[in-house]
Amino acid sequence: MSRVAALSAPVFVVAQYDPYIFTSPQRHGDIEHRRALTVPKCATEAGLPALDLFESMRDLISAHGLTAAYATNTDHHNASGNWFTAEATAAELRRRGMVSEPAPQPLANCPGSGPSAPRSSRLKISFDRSSSTVLPSLPSTTISPWTMSWL
């Protein structure tokens, strides 16, 4: 991480986790989480900003099940998990002043987003049971997929 920090390039480290950490916490969770924490800790010690998504992802999965964030039979996020991660990352980047607040933009095919989305002081998550979709929304703004591509 110190070599990355020395490049003077904008870097933001995001710690993500395999789903088995959440499905078998007694067997894997604590050990893997502590091991994974070395990455954001190392980044912070090198002067790089870091975000650990463990607690927020754990809370999401506890409330709505593993398929709220992960595709079935894979270690990868599904669309809702990717959206959750992108929203949390964008919110943290804005909180740290690393990006400016974009104008609110509605998202096509994403119910619960856009200017009419619920506003709060924290990342807010709702769950649409009819489509098994996680609907995150940011306080006072929504980011489009196009915007996320250059963050």
C-alpha positions in Angstrom: 0.0 0.0 0.0 2.8 2.4 0.7 4.0 2.0 -2.9 0.5 2.7 -4.2 0.3 5.8 -1.9 3.6 7.0 -3.3 2.1 7.1 -6.8 0.1 10.2 -5.8 -2.8 8.8 -7.8 -6.4 9.0 -6.4 -7.0 5.7 -4.7 -9.9 4.6 -2.5 -9.7 1.1 -1.0 -13.0 -0.8 -0.5 -13.0 -4.0 1.5 -15.6 -6.5 0.2 -16.3 -10.1 1.3 -17.1 -13.5 0.0 -20.6 -14.7 0.9 -19.4 -17.7 3.0 -18.3 -15.2 5.6 -21.9 -14.3 6.2 -23.4 -17.8 5.7 -20.9 -19.6 8.0 -19.8 -16.9 10.5 -18.8 -19.5 13.2 -16.7 -21.3 10.8 -15.3 -18.5 8.6 -16.6 -15.1 9.5 -14.6 -13.9 12.4 -11.3 -15.3 11.1 -11.8 -14.0 7.6 -13.1 -10.7 8.7 -10.1 -10.1 10.9 -7.8 -11.2 8.1 -9.5 -8.9 5.6 -9.3 -6.0 8.0 -5.6 -5.9 7.3 -6.3 -4.4 3.9 -8.1 -1.3 5.0 -5.8 -1.0 8.0 -2.7 -1.1 5.8 -4.3 1.4 3.4 -5.1 3.8 6.2 -1.6 3.5 7.6 -0.2 4.3 4.2 -2.4 7.4 4.1 -5.0 6.0 1.7 -8.7 6.3 2.4 -10.5 3.0 3.0 -14.1 1.7 3.5 -14.9 -1.6 5.1 -18.4 -2.9 3.9 -18.5 -5.8 6.4 -21.0 -4.4 8.9 -23.3 -2.8 6.4 -23.3 -5.9 4.2 -23.9 -8.2 7.3 -26.8 -6.0 8.3 -28.3 -6.2 4.8 -27.9 -10.0 4.7 -29.3 -10.4 8.2 -32.4 -8.5 7.3 -33.0 -9.8 3.8 -31.0 -13.0 3.2 -27.9 -13.7 1.2 -29.7 -13.3 -2.2 -30.2 -9.6 -1.3 -26.6 -9.1 -2.2 -25.1 -12.2 -3.8 -26.0 -14.2 -6.9 -27.0 -17.8 -6.2 -24.2 -20.4 -6.3 -21.4 -17.9 -6.8 -19.1 -15.7 -4.9 -20.1 -12.6 -6.8 -22.6 -9.9 -6.0 -25.8 -9.8 -7.9 -27.1 -6.5 -9.4 -28.5 -5.4 -6.0 -25.3 -6.2 -4.2 -23.3 -4.2 -6.8 -25.7 -1.4 -6.5 -25.5 -1.5 -2.7 -21.7 -1.4 -2.9 -21.6 1.4 -5.4 -24.1 3.5 -3.3 -22.1 3.0 -0.1 -18.8 3.8 -1.9 -20.2 6.9 -3.5 -21.7 8.1 -0.2 -18.3 7.6 1.5 -16.5 9.4 -1.3 -18.8 12.4 -0.9 -18.6 12.3 2.9 -14.8 12.6 2.6 -15.1 15.4 0.0 -13.3 13.2 -2.6 -16.1 13.8 -5.2 -18.6 16.6 -5.6 -22.3 16.1 -5.2 -23.9 15.4 -8.6 -27.2 16.8 -9.6 -30.0 14.3 -8.8 -30.6 12.0 -11.7 -33.3 9.4 -11.8 -32.2 5.9 -12.7 -34.0 3.9 -15.3 -35.2 0.5 -14.1 -34.4 1.2 -10.5 -37.5 1.7 -8.4 -37.0 3.8 -5.3 -34.3 6.0 -6.7 -34.1 9.5 -8.1 -35.3 12.7 -6.7 -38.4 11.1 -5.2 -36.2 8.6 -3.2 -36.4 8.7 0.6 -34.0 11.2 2.1 -32.2 10.6 5.4 -28.9 11.3 7.0 -27.6 7.8 6.3 -27.5 5.3 3.5 -31.0 3.9 3.5 -31.9 0.4 2.4 -35.3 -0.9 1.5 -36.3 -4.3 0.1 -38.9 -4.9 -2.5 -40.1 -8.4 -1.7 -42.1 -8.7 -5.0 -38.9 -8.6 -7.0 -36.3 -9.6 -4.3 -34.5 -6.4 -5.0 -32.5 -4.3 -2.6 -33.3 -0.6 -3.1 -30.5 1.6 -1.6 -30.9 5.4 -1.8 -28.5 8.1 -0.8 -29.3 11.2 1.2 -30.3 14.0 -1.1 -29.1 12.5 -4.4 -28.9 9.5 -6.6 -26.0 8.5 -8.7 -26.4 7.1 -12.2 -24.5 4.1 -13.5 -22.8 6.4 -16.0 -21.6 8.6 -13.1 -20.3 5.5 -11.2 -18.2 4.5 -14.3 -15.9 7.5 -13.8 -15.8 7.6 -10.0 
